[in-house]
Structure formats: structure tokens, C-alpha cells
């Protein structure tokens, strides 16, 4: 059977198109002339020929199973193609002996049993497919949020090619799960690599050359020299030496010597003439060569230490000016600057102590060991250089490293979500295995069906002929009073018919339009019971009837309606080879009569409307929206998009409900239903719009006001319940139900 018909980009079906979806065994489609009914029937006729037409490139028919039934379409094209001097004969089954018929019936019953099993198996396969689809959709949305969205900001480039499509992302995830080439790394490491590889200015940079290791050794030698803890004084062997030692003023005396002028006898401190040549000699003996060597050593150590300080500070200054140590080497600039300042402070403090020692050689001083700070700085530079070398490795082969990062990122994602992915993969694999088993069953059942079809075809070939169709058509013609012409076998062409008058003359060109419609419809009804070709008699068929009532009088219309209703009942009860029926019509009587006494679950109803040269289809499911023409008018008000259709329907409803000899009396009666001046003005505007012959579009707000005025007419006349019943507030369950 046909499950769905999709019409788009052809004739009046434009833009997003329209659907006849959830098609049942029996499908009734109502639409006014020109609404787009024949567009669908013509497309189905193209489908019946199993040909491709570019005009219908955007249209589609979906089937419920892989077996596509033959489509038979009755429309104006069918009449034109078949109403001619020689009509193709219809092969149907003739009479057979009891044994032959029982054999055919048994094989058909067996085929039907296998076919039902085939359909049940197809349904089982569809359920598994739907289950796979549902689980895949749920899993796809889950991993999209839990993996891609979670890590996209940090790894946007690594997800290139899959970040814009859930389907592509899912496929890549499954492929990676089945073949994982990456190495698991912590997320922080992956982020570091991504930040480097996906940098806008990725290029190689130099490592930091901090040449302070030799200086560090020299500093260690300076600060560990024993002189800083040595009391440097003059010789005790001189008589004045004892006194100086007792007074502990060696440093004071040493400083005083610097102020004794050459040849002067005046003491620089007391300003008395106490400096004799002998005293000078004793001072020189007190501050002997050892003393002077120690003083010179202190001066030299201070000079060397100061030079080391300058070297280190200059190196650190160069490092601070190198931005790559902080960006690429990943050094905390604030922390590094703090360590540098601590080292400078240590240098300054030690120099101050050393200068104190120089001024006061007899004092012992403790030099601060700054090597720990230097070690911290050196370790920081070592770490930075290690980061820079890793960075350079990435920069030297960015493409290769990008691929490796992508592999490692997927390895991380798979590991972090291993259970969820594994469970999904196992379930899907299991369901696909079940699907493969069912597919094998389906192929086996199809083979059995095809074999039985061949057997039935061979059995029926000996029983088929065109004569039974002639007899059936002529019998119906005579039953309904068409006695002045009949169908006869053609004398010119084998297995063909001719329409002849009683005097033997061909009747094709003398029949009325109604007679042509009726006889071609009878011919079509016989065709769907048989076929033009012998081997297609028993094929499953889909029948499409497109307004088969052209020029029919009431009697013939009633006959056609009853025949279609009988055909629908046969389809519903699986009596014939016809498995599905589509009726397209603009006639309310035909629509109502053809759909009477049918089981709702087997029937679906639609209305086709055209607004602004575009067709729309409304699905009413199993609820018949049309009981009478009056019901149809209310349906148009409630569901139509056409302002013209709504306007005409309102006018006809008021004419039906308020029967007056002329419009003026009716309008006056309706106006008197409103009491306030404001409401009367609105009603007068509404009535004027109803009677106007202008079909210009109006604003939605104005239309809503007119709809409200239409409702108030029923409320004010005491018929509000009737309005409510007919409008039903959009509830399909309140439509007339058979």
C-alpha cells in the first residue's frame, strides 16, 4: 500500500509542499474544482507507469512494504486514452470447473497467508529499525552535548569536520571506538598542546640561555671566604699593640692613620703634637703586611662580588625582556619577577655587609647565602626551556602533531565515556544482527510469494478471457436503462471492444457526455477486477478515482456513488485484489454516499484548499468533516486560509439560517439583533463586506472582528449552541462520526 504521498514544486504545490500522510486502505479527499486534486491523481498515474518525469522531481510516494502494487487511475486522461473506436479488452477470470477453481483458491489462500506473515515480518523489521533510530537519535544528542559541546571551546580545530553535524560526529565517534589510534592523556596536557598547535602565530622560538652557573660558583666562593669571620687587627708584639687590643679600637686607629698628614706631629683626633717619628714607626709595625693583605683581600672580594651581581642582574634583565619565557615557556611572570627582586635585595644586603667589614676589619659578619634563590631561578628557566623544546617540536611538524593531538583527544573522550559508548555499541550491534536474520526471513518469504504468483498465473492463463467483462458491463447498462448501445467484441482487433448502437453502427461519436462518463467508469471498474495483460489479473491493485461524475444526472450519480461505496467495502473487507482506494471529488453527495457504512479505522479523510494559487492539505484522520454541504461551509470558516472562501461561506450560512426573500430584509433583521450603536456599526460593516463583490485581502485583525460579529449573530438570535456545535472549537472528536 501507499503510506504517504508528498507533493512539492509542481503546479499549485509550492514551497514546503503538502502531504497525504498516514494513508489507510480507503482515502477520501475533498476539494473544490481547481484546488489541486487532479495534480495528485496525475502524479499517481505517472507512478503507475513506473516512469520518471522531471516535472515531478520534488514529489514522492512512500510505500508501506517493498511490494509495490499496480496503480489504476480513473481521470480525464483515462477517458481520453480509452474512449475510442477500438477499446482495449480486459482480461478477467472466466468460469472454471470445481477442481481447477479450488486449486487456484487454495494457492491464493496460501499466498495470502505467506503475504500476511511477510507483512508481519516487515512490521517487526520496522520496529527494530525504529528502535535503532530512536536509540541512535538519543545517543547522538547525548554525545553531542556530553562530549562535543563540553570540549568544543578548547578543541575547536581538533573537531573540525564533525563539529557542524551530529551525524558526522556520531560516525567519527563510532569509527574511533572501533579503531582507536590515540594515547590517553590528562585533559590539562591536551589543552596545553591545543593552545600551542592552534595558536595564530605558531613558530619556532629559542631556548633561554641563562649563563650564571659559573658566576654562581664564584659567588659561593666569595661568600664562604673565611675572611668575613676573621678579626683583622695589627700585631700584638708592639708595645702600643697591647694597648690597642685592650681598648679594642684597632679599626679606629686604622682610620686615624689616613688623616695624619705627612711630616705633621699633630694628632688628627686630639689636635695635640703627639705624633713623633717613633710613634709613626710603631704604627707601621702594628699594621703590618699581614694586616694589609687581609684588607686588600676584602676589597678584592667586594669588587668581585659586585661584578658578579652586575652579571647576574644583566642576565635576569634580558630574561625579563624575553616575552617567550612567559608565553611559550609558561613561566609565571609575577613569581619570576619576585624571585629576581629577592636576589637583587640579597646582593645589596651582602655588599652593605662587606663594606662594613672593609670599614671595620675587626668585625665578624654573616654573609647571606643567595644560592637558594639563584637555584629557584635556574630551575624555573630549566622548566621553561623544557616547555619551549616541546613547543618547538609541535611547531616543527604542526600537521603531524595536530593529527596526533586529534587521536589523543578522541582517546581521552572514549576513555572518559567508555561505558556509555560500549553499551550503545553492543545494543546497536545486537539489533543489527536481529535485523539481518529478519531480512533473511523476508527474502525467503518474498521468494515463496513470487513462486506462488507464477503458479497462480499459469493456472489462471487457461481460464482468462475478455468476454466476461463485456457481459458484466452490458448487464449494468441494461439494468440502469441504457438499452440503445452496448459493448461488443471487436471484429477488427483481437481482445478488444467496440461500442455499437442496436443498428450495428459505432456509437463513440454520438454518445452524450454523461453516457461517455458512465460507460468509461463501468469499463474502469471492470479493469480493476482484471487487467489489460493476463499475467497481471491477480496482482494487488491501488485504485485512484478522480471525480468520476462529469455530466452525470442524479440517477447515474447515485449508481456511481453506490458502486464506489461497494468497492470501498470490498477493500475494507479484503474481498478483492484491490488493497487501497483513493477518491478525489468536489461533490458533497458523492463524498457522503461513497464513505457511508465504513469502519473508521480503515478510512482517512482530507480536504484540499487553494489560497493565493497555493494548495494546502488538511488531514481529518478518521473523522469525516463533510456530512452535508452545510457542514462543509462551516468547515471552510474554521480551517480555510482563504479569505474569499471564508467570506462566501459566512454569507451562504446566513442565507441558509435566516431565510428572507431579499438581502435587505435579512440584513435589517440581523442588524436588529444588536442593541448598542457601536455593535450595530460593526455589524453593518460586516454585512457590507459580505455583500461586496471586491475580493481584496483584509488585515487579520479586521477578519477576526468580522468572525466575532458572525458569532454574535448566532448568540444574539438564541442560536449560540448551534454555532458552538458547528465550530467545535477545533476538536476533531466532535465532527460528525459515522
BELURQUI-V768903 format. One record per helix or strand of 2 or more residues. SS is the DSSP state (a for helix, b for strand). FROM is the first residue (numbers start at 1). TO is the last residue. If there is no record, write none. Layout:
ss=(SS:SS)
from=(FROM:FROM)
to=(TO:TO)
This chain:
ss=(b:b:b:a:a:b:b:a:b:b:a:a:a:a:a:a:a:a:a:a:a:a:a:a:b:a:b:b:a:a:b:a:b:a:a:b:b:a:a:a:a:a:a:a)
from=(2:18:26:37:54:60:70:76:87:91:98:166:187:213:226:239:250:277:289:324:333:371:398:418:464:467:485:496:513:534:541:554:578:588:600:603:614:629:643:663:677:700:720:732)
to=(7:21:31:48:56:63:74:82:88:93:151:178:197:223:229:247:257:286:320:327:359:396:416:461:465:479:489:501:527:536:546:572:585:594:602:611:621:639:657:671:691:716:730:734)
